Amino acid sequence: MKKIILAAVAILAATFAMSAQQYHVVTSVESIVPNGLGRSRIINALEDKDYKEFTSVQTEDDNTRNKSKRNEIRVKNFEETKLLNFYNIGGIRFQNIAANDALITSMINDMVSNGWELAFVVSGVESEGGKGDGQGIFITRYIFKK
């Protein structure tokens, strides 16, 4: 009987641990603008927001526009870590990429040492769109859980 109770307690504890899981997103933005003119950063929000406060439901009967205020959505407390741009005046700069890798690795190691586990990594790119575009970023979201 004692083993059954211990097993039940273990199952309940595991279920509670799974439901109490939390996530945190850290984003790196690396410029791929030619001539080193862009800005590259690691961004880490230091405050929480509840998405429900800024969500509206659209229906056939009520398609009222979402009236959320941008200044209420903005996060004012965040860490901004400077990264180097992928390009400089001479073209692609591999030392900059290595430096960024070192800083991102340091950030990941710090998160892990604070009890977070790197769960997912998602990236995307908006690259040079042709003559006169001059825009481009490589964005990566590091999703941690604990």
MARSE-797082 format. One record per atom (N, C-alpha, C): x, y, z; residue number from 1; residue in one letter. Coordinates in steps of 0.2 Angstrom, whole numbers. Layout:
N
@east:X, north:Y, up:Z, n:NUM, res:a $
...
END
This chain:
146
@east:4, north:-6, up:0, n:1, res:m $
@east:0, north:0, up:0, n:1, res:m $
@east:4, north:6, up:0, n:1, res:m $
@east:10, north:6, up:4, n:2, res:k $
@east:14, north:12, up:4, n:2, res:k $
@east:17, north:13, up:-2, n:2, res:k $
@east:19, north:8, up:-6, n:3, res:k $
@east:22, north:9, up:-13, n:3, res:k $
@east:17, north:12, up:-18, n:3, res:k $
@east:11, north:11, up:-17, n:4, res:i $
@east:5, north:13, up:-21, n:4, res:i $
@east:5, north:21, up:-20, n:4, res:i $
@east:5, north:23, up:-13, n:5, res:i $
@east:4, north:30, up:-11, n:5, res:i $
@east:10, north:34, up:-14, n:5, res:i $
@east:16, north:31, up:-13, n:6, res:l $
@east:22, north:34, up:-16, n:6, res:l $
@east:22, north:35, up:-23, n:6, res:l $
@east:19, north:30, up:-27, n:7, res:a $
@east:19, north:31, up:-34, n:7, res:a $
@east:14, north:36, up:-36, n:7, res:a $
@east:8, north:36, up:-32, n:8, res:a $
@east:3, north:42, up:-34, n:8, res:a $
@east:6, north:48, up:-32, n:8, res:a $
@east:10, north:49, up:-27, n:9, res:v $
@east:13, north:56, up:-25, n:9, res:v $
@east:18, north:58, up:-30, n:9, res:v $
@east:21, north:53, up:-33, n:10, res:a $
@east:26, north:54, up:-38, n:10, res:a $
@east:23, north:57, up:-45, n:10, res:a $
@east:17, north:53, up:-46, n:11, res:i $
@east:14, north:55, up:-52, n:11, res:i $
@east:11, north:62, up:-52, n:11, res:i $
@east:8, north:64, up:-46, n:12, res:l $
@east:5, north:70, up:-45, n:12, res:l $
@east:11, north:76, up:-45, n:12, res:l $
@east:16, north:74, up:-42, n:13, res:a $
@east:22, north:79, up:-42, n:13, res:a $
@east:24, north:80, up:-49, n:13, res:a $
@east:25, north:75, up:-53, n:14, res:a $
@east:27, north:76, up:-60, n:14, res:a $
@east:22, north:80, up:-64, n:14, res:a $
@east:15, north:78, up:-63, n:15, res:t $
@east:10, north:82, up:-66, n:15, res:t $
@east:10, north:89, up:-64, n:15, res:t $
@east:11, north:91, up:-58, n:16, res:f $
@east:12, north:98, up:-56, n:16, res:f $
@east:18, north:101, up:-59, n:16, res:f $
@east:23, north:98, up:-59, n:17, res:a $
@east:30, north:101, up:-62, n:17, res:a $
@east:29, north:102, up:-69, n:17, res:a $
@east:25, north:98, up:-73, n:18, res:m $
@east:24, north:99, up:-80, n:18, res:m $
@east:19, north:105, up:-81, n:18, res:m $
@east:14, north:106, up:-76, n:19, res:s $
@east:10, north:112, up:-77, n:19, res:s $
@east:13, north:118, up:-75, n:19, res:s $
@east:18, north:118, up:-71, n:20, res:a $
@east:21, north:124, up:-68, n:20, res:a $
@east:26, north:127, up:-72, n:20, res:a $
@east:27, north:123, up:-78, n:21, res:q $
@east:33, north:125, up:-82, n:21, res:q $
@east:32, north:132, up:-85, n:21, res:q $
@east:37, north:136, up:-86, n:22, res:q $
@east:37, north:143, up:-89, n:22, res:q $
@east:42, north:143, up:-94, n:22, res:q $
@east:41, north:148, up:-99, n:23, res:y $
@east:46, north:149, up:-104, n:23, res:y $
@east:48, north:156, up:-104, n:23, res:y $
@east:54, north:157, up:-108, n:24, res:h $
@east:57, north:164, up:-108, n:24, res:h $
@east:60, north:164, up:-115, n:24, res:h $
@east:59, north:170, up:-119, n:25, res:v $
@east:62, north:171, up:-126, n:25, res:v $
@east:67, north:176, up:-125, n:25, res:v $
@east:73, north:175, up:-128, n:26, res:v $
@east:78, north:180, up:-129, n:26, res:v $
@east:79, north:180, up:-137, n:26, res:v $
@east:80, north:186, up:-140, n:27, res:t $
@east:80, north:187, up:-147, n:27, res:t $
@east:87, north:190, up:-149, n:27, res:t $
@east:90, north:187, up:-154, n:28, res:s $
@east:96, north:191, up:-157, n:28, res:s $
@east:94, north:193, up:-164, n:28, res:s $
@east:96, north:199, up:-165, n:29, res:v $
@east:95, north:202, up:-171, n:29, res:v $
@east:102, north:204, up:-174, n:29, res:v $
@east:104, north:201, up:-180, n:30, res:e $
@east:110, north:203, up:-183, n:30, res:e $
@east:109, north:206, up:-190, n:30, res:e $
@east:113, north:211, up:-190, n:31, res:s $
@east:112, north:215, up:-197, n:31, res:s $
@east:116, north:212, up:-202, n:31, res:s $
@east:112, north:212, up:-208, n:32, res:i $
@east:115, north:210, up:-214, n:32, res:i $
@east:115, north:215, up:-219, n:32, res:i $
@east:115, north:221, up:-217, n:33, res:v $
@east:115, north:227, up:-221, n:33, res:v $
@east:122, north:228, up:-224, n:33, res:v $
@east:123, north:229, up:-230, n:34, res:p $
@east:130, north:230, up:-233, n:34, res:p $
@east:133, north:236, up:-230, n:34, res:p $
@east:140, north:236, up:-230, n:35, res:n $
@east:144, north:242, up:-228, n:35, res:n $
@east:144, north:243, up:-220, n:35, res:n $
@east:141, north:238, up:-216, n:36, res:g $
@east:141, north:239, up:-209, n:36, res:g $
@east:137, north:244, up:-206, n:36, res:g $
@east:131, north:246, up:-210, n:37, res:l $
@east:127, north:252, up:-208, n:37, res:l $
@east:122, north:250, up:-203, n:37, res:l $
@east:120, north:243, up:-202, n:38, res:g $
@east:115, north:241, up:-198, n:38, res:g $
@east:117, north:241, up:-190, n:38, res:g $
@east:112, north:238, up:-186, n:39, res:r $
@east:113, north:237, up:-179, n:39, res:r $
@east:111, north:230, up:-177, n:39, res:r $
@east:115, north:227, up:-173, n:40, res:s $
@east:115, north:220, up:-171, n:40, res:s $
@east:114, north:220, up:-163, n:40, res:s $
@east:110, north:216, up:-160, n:41, res:r $
@east:109, north:216, up:-153, n:41, res:r $
@east:106, north:209, up:-151, n:41, res:r $
@east:107, north:208, up:-144, n:42, res:i $
@east:103, north:203, up:-141, n:42, res:i $
@east:98, north:206, up:-137, n:42, res:i $
@east:92, north:205, up:-137, n:43, res:i $
@east:87, north:208, up:-133, n:43, res:i $
@east:83, north:203, up:-128, n:43, res:i $
@east:83, north:205, up:-122, n:44, res:n $
@east:80, north:201, up:-117, n:44, res:n $
@east:75, north:205, up:-113, n:44, res:n $
@east:69, north:204, up:-113, n:45, res:a $
@east:64, north:207, up:-109, n:45, res:a $
@east:64, north:206, up:-102, n:45, res:a $
@east:64, north:211, up:-98, n:46, res:l $
@east:65, north:210, up:-91, n:46, res:l $
@east:58, north:211, up:-87, n:46, res:l $
@east:53, north:211, up:-91, n:47, res:e $
@east:46, north:212, up:-88, n:47, res:e $
@east:41, north:207, up:-92, n:47, res:e $
@east:36, north:205, up:-89, n:48, res:d $
@east:31, north:201, up:-92, n:48, res:d $
@east:25, north:205, up:-94, n:48, res:d $
@east:22, north:202, up:-99, n:49, res:k $
@east:16, north:205, up:-102, n:49, res:k $
@east:11, north:199, up:-103, n:49, res:k $
@east:5, north:201, up:-102, n:50, res:d $
@east:-1, north:196, up:-103, n:50, res:d $
@east:-4, north:197, up:-110, n:50, res:d $
@east:-3, north:193, up:-114, n:51, res:y $
@east:-5, north:194, up:-121, n:51, res:y $
@east:-13, north:195, up:-121, n:51, res:y $
@east:-17, north:192, up:-116, n:52, res:k $
@east:-24, north:193, up:-116, n:52, res:k $
@east:-26, north:200, up:-115, n:52, res:k $
@east:-22, north:204, up:-112, n:53, res:e $
@east:-24, north:211, up:-111, n:53, res:e $
@east:-24, north:215, up:-118, n:53, res:e $
@east:-21, north:212, up:-123, n:54, res:f $
@east:-20, north:216, up:-130, n:54, res:f $
@east:-23, north:212, up:-135, n:54, res:f $
@east:-28, north:207, up:-133, n:55, res:t $
@east:-31, north:203, up:-138, n:55, res:t $
@east:-38, north:204, up:-139, n:55, res:t $
@east:-41, north:204, up:-145, n:56, res:s $
@east:-48, north:205, up:-146, n:56, res:s $
@east:-50, north:199, up:-150, n:56, res:s $
@east:-57, north:198, up:-149, n:57, res:v $
@east:-60, north:192, up:-153, n:57, res:v $
@east:-64, north:195, up:-159, n:57, res:v $
@east:-63, north:193, up:-165, n:58, res:q $
@east:-67, north:195, up:-170, n:58, res:q $
@east:-72, north:190, up:-172, n:58, res:q $
@east:-78, north:192, up:-173, n:59, res:t $
@east:-84, north:187, up:-175, n:59, res:t $
@east:-87, north:191, up:-180, n:59, res:t $
@east:-92, north:187, up:-183, n:60, res:e $
@east:-96, north:189, up:-189, n:60, res:e $
@east:-100, north:195, up:-186, n:60, res:e $
@east:-103, north:194, up:-180, n:61, res:d $
@east:-107, north:199, up:-177, n:61, res:d $
@east:-103, north:205, up:-174, n:61, res:d $
@east:-97, north:204, up:-172, n:62, res:d $
@east:-93, north:210, up:-169, n:62, res:d $
@east:-86, north:210, up:-172, n:62, res:d $
@east:-85, north:214, up:-177, n:63, res:n $
@east:-78, north:214, up:-179, n:63, res:n $
@east:-75, north:221, up:-177, n:63, res:n $
@east:-76, north:223, up:-171, n:64, res:t $
@east:-73, north:229, up:-169, n:64, res:t $
@east:-65, north:229, up:-169, n:64, res:t $
@east:-62, north:234, up:-171, n:65, res:r $
@east:-55, north:234, up:-172, n:65, res:r $
@east:-52, north:234, up:-165, n:65, res:r $
@east:-46, north:230, up:-164, n:66, res:n $
@east:-42, north:230, up:-158, n:66, res:n $
@east:-40, north:237, up:-156, n:66, res:n $
@east:-41, north:239, up:-150, n:67, res:k $
@east:-40, north:246, up:-148, n:67, res:k $
@east:-34, north:247, up:-144, n:67, res:k $
@east:-30, north:241, up:-143, n:68, res:s $
@east:-24, north:241, up:-139, n:68, res:s $
@east:-19, north:247, up:-141, n:68, res:s $
@east:-17, north:250, up:-136, n:69, res:k $
@east:-12, north:256, up:-137, n:69, res:k $
@east:-5, north:253, up:-137, n:69, res:k $
@east:-1, north:256, up:-142, n:70, res:r $
@east:6, north:253, up:-143, n:70, res:r $
@east:10, north:255, up:-137, n:70, res:r $
@east:9, north:261, up:-134, n:71, res:n $
@east:13, north:262, up:-128, n:71, res:n $
@east:12, north:258, up:-122, n:71, res:n $
@east:6, north:255, up:-122, n:72, res:e $
@east:5, north:250, up:-116, n:72, res:e $
@east:8, north:243, up:-118, n:72, res:e $
@east:8, north:241, up:-124, n:73, res:i $
@east:11, north:235, up:-126, n:73, res:i $
@east:19, north:235, up:-125, n:73, res:i $
@east:22, north:241, up:-127, n:74, res:r $
@east:29, north:241, up:-127, n:74, res:r $
@east:32, north:239, up:-120, n:74, res:r $
@east:38, north:236, up:-120, n:75, res:v $
@east:42, north:234, up:-114, n:75, res:v $
@east:47, north:239, up:-113, n:75, res:v $
@east:47, north:242, up:-107, n:76, res:k $
@east:52, north:248, up:-106, n:76, res:k $
@east:58, north:245, up:-102, n:76, res:k $
@east:58, north:239, up:-99, n:77, res:n $
@east:63, north:236, up:-96, n:77, res:n $
@east:66, north:230, up:-99, n:77, res:n $
@east:72, north:231, up:-102, n:78, res:f $
@east:75, north:225, up:-106, n:78, res:f $
@east:82, north:226, up:-106, n:78, res:f $
@east:86, north:220, up:-107, n:79, res:e $
@east:93, north:221, up:-108, n:79, res:e $
@east:94, north:221, up:-116, n:79, res:e $
@east:99, north:225, up:-117, n:80, res:e $
@east:101, north:226, up:-124, n:80, res:e $
@east:109, north:225, up:-124, n:80, res:e $
@east:111, north:219, up:-127, n:81, res:t $
@east:118, north:217, up:-128, n:81, res:t $
@east:120, north:219, up:-135, n:81, res:t $
@east:125, north:223, up:-136, n:82, res:k $
@east:128, north:225, up:-143, n:82, res:k $
@east:131, north:219, up:-146, n:82, res:k $
@east:129, north:217, up:-152, n:83, res:l $
@east:133, north:212, up:-156, n:83, res:l $
@east:136, north:216, up:-162, n:83, res:l $
@east:140, north:213, up:-166, n:84, res:l $
@east:143, north:216, up:-172, n:84, res:l $
@east:139, north:214, up:-178, n:84, res:l $
@east:140, north:218, up:-183, n:85, res:n $
@east:136, north:217, up:-189, n:85, res:n $
@east:140, north:212, up:-193, n:85, res:n $
@east:136, north:208, up:-197, n:86, res:f $
@east:140, north:203, up:-201, n:86, res:f $
@east:144, north:206, up:-207, n:86, res:f $
@east:143, north:212, up:-209, n:87, res:y $
@east:146, north:215, up:-214, n:87, res:y $
@east:150, north:222, up:-212, n:87, res:y $
@east:156, north:223, up:-214, n:88, res:n $
@east:159, north:230, up:-213, n:88, res:n $
@east:160, north:233, up:-220, n:88, res:n $
@east:164, north:238, up:-221, n:89, res:i $
@east:165, north:241, up:-227, n:89, res:i $
@east:168, north:237, up:-232, n:89, res:i $
@east:172, north:232, up:-230, n:90, res:g $
@east:175, north:227, up:-235, n:90, res:g $
@east:171, north:221, up:-236, n:90, res:g $
@east:165, north:220, up:-234, n:91, res:g $
@east:161, north:214, up:-235, n:91, res:g $
@east:160, north:210, up:-229, n:91, res:g $
@east:159, north:204, up:-230, n:92, res:i $
@east:157, north:199, up:-224, n:92, res:i $
@east:163, north:199, up:-219, n:92, res:i $
@east:162, north:199, up:-213, n:93, res:r $
@east:167, north:199, up:-208, n:93, res:r $
@east:167, north:193, up:-203, n:93, res:r $
@east:171, north:188, up:-204, n:94, res:f $
@east:170, north:182, up:-201, n:94, res:f $
@east:172, north:183, up:-193, n:94, res:f $
@east:176, north:187, up:-192, n:95, res:q $
@east:178, north:189, up:-185, n:95, res:q $
@east:172, north:191, up:-181, n:95, res:q $
@east:168, north:195, up:-184, n:96, res:n $
@east:162, north:198, up:-181, n:96, res:n $
@east:157, north:192, up:-180, n:96, res:n $
@east:156, north:187, up:-184, n:97, res:i $
@east:152, north:182, up:-183, n:97, res:i $
@east:154, north:177, up:-177, n:97, res:i $
@east:161, north:176, up:-177, n:98, res:a $
@east:164, north:173, up:-171, n:98, res:a $
@east:163, north:176, up:-165, n:98, res:a $
@east:163, north:183, up:-165, n:99, res:a $
@east:162, north:187, up:-159, n:99, res:a $
@east:155, north:186, up:-156, n:99, res:a $
@east:150, north:187, up:-161, n:100, res:n $
@east:143, north:186, up:-160, n:100, res:n $
@east:142, north:179, up:-157, n:100, res:n $
@east:145, north:174, up:-160, n:101, res:d $
@east:144, north:167, up:-157, n:101, res:d $
@east:146, north:167, up:-150, n:101, res:d $
@east:152, north:170, up:-148, n:102, res:a $
@east:155, north:170, up:-142, n:102, res:a $
@east:150, north:173, up:-137, n:102, res:a $
@east:147, north:179, up:-139, n:103, res:l $
@east:142, north:182, up:-134, n:103, res:l $
@east:136, north:179, up:-133, n:103, res:l $
@east:133, north:176, up:-139, n:104, res:i $
@east:127, north:172, up:-138, n:104, res:i $
@east:128, north:166, up:-134, n:104, res:i $
@east:134, north:162, up:-135, n:105, res:t $
@east:135, north:156, up:-131, n:105, res:t $
@east:136, north:158, up:-123, n:105, res:t $
@east:139, north:164, up:-122, n:106, res:s $
@east:139, north:167, up:-115, n:106, res:s $
@east:132, north:168, up:-112, n:106, res:s $
@east:128, north:171, up:-116, n:107, res:m $
@east:121, north:172, up:-114, n:107, res:m $
@east:117, north:165, up:-113, n:107, res:m $
@east:118, north:160, up:-117, n:108, res:i $
@east:115, north:154, up:-116, n:108, res:i $
@east:117, north:151, up:-110, n:108, res:i $
@east:124, north:151, up:-109, n:109, res:n $
@east:127, north:148, up:-103, n:109, res:n $
@east:124, north:151, up:-97, n:109, res:n $
@east:124, north:157, up:-97, n:110, res:d $
@east:121, north:161, up:-91, n:110, res:d $
@east:114, north:159, up:-90, n:110, res:d $
@east:110, north:159, up:-95, n:111, res:m $
@east:103, north:156, up:-94, n:111, res:m $
@east:102, north:149, up:-91, n:111, res:m $
@east:107, north:145, up:-94, n:112, res:v $
@east:107, north:138, up:-91, n:112, res:v $
@east:109, north:138, up:-84, n:112, res:v $
@east:114, north:142, up:-82, n:113, res:s $
@east:117, north:142, up:-75, n:113, res:s $
@east:111, north:145, up:-70, n:113, res:s $
@east:106, north:148, up:-73, n:114, res:n $
@east:101, north:151, up:-69, n:114, res:n $
@east:95, north:146, up:-69, n:114, res:n $
@east:96, north:140, up:-71, n:115, res:g $
@east:90, north:135, up:-71, n:115, res:g $
@east:86, north:135, up:-77, n:115, res:g $
@east:87, north:138, up:-82, n:116, res:w $
@east:84, north:138, up:-89, n:116, res:w $
@east:87, north:132, up:-93, n:116, res:w $
@east:82, north:129, up:-97, n:117, res:e $
@east:85, north:124, up:-102, n:117, res:e $
@east:83, north:127, up:-109, n:117, res:e $
@east:88, north:127, up:-114, n:118, res:l $
@east:86, north:129, up:-120, n:118, res:l $
@east:82, north:124, up:-124, n:118, res:l $
@east:76, north:126, up:-125, n:119, res:a $
@east:71, north:121, up:-128, n:119, res:a $
@east:70, north:121, up:-135, n:119, res:a $
@east:70, north:127, up:-138, n:120, res:f $
@east:70, north:128, up:-145, n:120, res:f $
@east:74, north:134, up:-148, n:120, res:f $
@east:76, north:134, up:-154, n:121, res:v $
@east:79, north:139, up:-157, n:121, res:v $
@east:76, north:140, up:-164, n:121, res:v $
@east:73, north:146, up:-165, n:122, res:v $
@east:70, north:148, up:-172, n:122, res:v $
@east:73, north:154, up:-175, n:122, res:v $
@east:74, north:153, up:-181, n:123, res:s $
@east:78, north:159, up:-185, n:123, res:s $
@east:74, north:160, up:-191, n:123, res:s $
@east:75, north:167, up:-193, n:124, res:g $
@east:73, north:169, up:-200, n:124, res:g $
@east:77, north:174, up:-202, n:124, res:g $
@east:76, north:176, up:-209, n:125, res:v $
@east:80, north:181, up:-212, n:125, res:v $
@east:76, north:185, up:-217, n:125, res:v $
@east:77, north:192, up:-217, n:126, res:e $
@east:75, north:196, up:-222, n:126, res:e $
@east:81, north:199, up:-225, n:126, res:e $
@east:82, north:197, up:-231, n:127, res:s $
@east:89, north:199, up:-234, n:127, res:s $
@east:88, north:205, up:-239, n:127, res:s $
@east:93, north:207, up:-242, n:128, res:e $
@east:93, north:212, up:-247, n:128, res:e $
@east:88, north:210, up:-252, n:128, res:e $
@east:84, north:215, up:-254, n:129, res:g $
@east:79, north:214, up:-259, n:129, res:g $
@east:80, north:217, up:-266, n:129, res:g $
@east:86, north:218, up:-267, n:130, res:g $
@east:88, north:221, up:-274, n:130, res:g $
@east:91, north:228, up:-273, n:130, res:g $
@east:92, north:231, up:-279, n:131, res:k $
@east:95, north:237, up:-279, n:131, res:k $
@east:91, north:242, up:-275, n:131, res:k $
@east:95, north:246, up:-271, n:132, res:g $
@east:92, north:251, up:-267, n:132, res:g $
@east:88, north:249, up:-261, n:132, res:g $
@east:88, north:242, up:-259, n:133, res:d $
@east:84, north:240, up:-253, n:133, res:d $
@east:88, north:242, up:-247, n:133, res:d $
@east:94, north:240, up:-246, n:134, res:g $
@east:99, north:242, up:-241, n:134, res:g $
@east:96, north:239, up:-234, n:134, res:g $
@east:92, north:235, up:-234, n:135, res:q $
@east:89, north:232, up:-228, n:135, res:q $
@east:91, north:225, up:-227, n:135, res:q $
@east:91, north:222, up:-221, n:136, res:g $
@east:92, north:215, up:-220, n:136, res:g $
@east:94, north:214, up:-213, n:136, res:g $
@east:90, north:209, up:-210, n:137, res:i $
@east:92, north:206, up:-203, n:137, res:i $
@east:91, north:199, up:-203, n:137, res:i $
@east:95, north:196, up:-199, n:138, res:f $
@east:95, north:189, up:-197, n:138, res:f $
@east:93, north:188, up:-190, n:138, res:f $
@east:87, north:186, up:-188, n:139, res:i $
@east:84, north:186, up:-182, n:139, res:i $
@east:83, north:179, up:-179, n:139, res:i $
@east:85, north:178, up:-173, n:140, res:t $
@east:85, north:171, up:-170, n:140, res:t $
@east:82, north:172, up:-163, n:140, res:t $
@east:77, north:167, up:-162, n:141, res:r $
@east:73, north:167, up:-155, n:141, res:r $
@east:76, north:161, up:-152, n:141, res:r $
@east:78, north:162, up:-146, n:142, res:y $
@east:80, north:157, up:-141, n:142, res:y $
@east:75, north:156, up:-136, n:142, res:y $
@east:72, north:150, up:-136, n:143, res:i $
@east:66, north:149, up:-131, n:143, res:i $
@east:68, north:144, up:-126, n:143, res:i $
@east:68, north:147, up:-120, n:144, res:f $
@east:71, north:143, up:-114, n:144, res:f $
@east:65, north:141, up:-110, n:144, res:f $
@east:65, north:136, up:-106, n:145, res:k $
@east:60, north:133, up:-102, n:145, res:k $
@east:63, north:131, up:-95, n:145, res:k $
@east:59, north:131, up:-90, n:146, res:k $
@east:61, north:129, up:-83, n:146, res:k $
@east:55, north:127, up:-79, n:146, res:k $
END
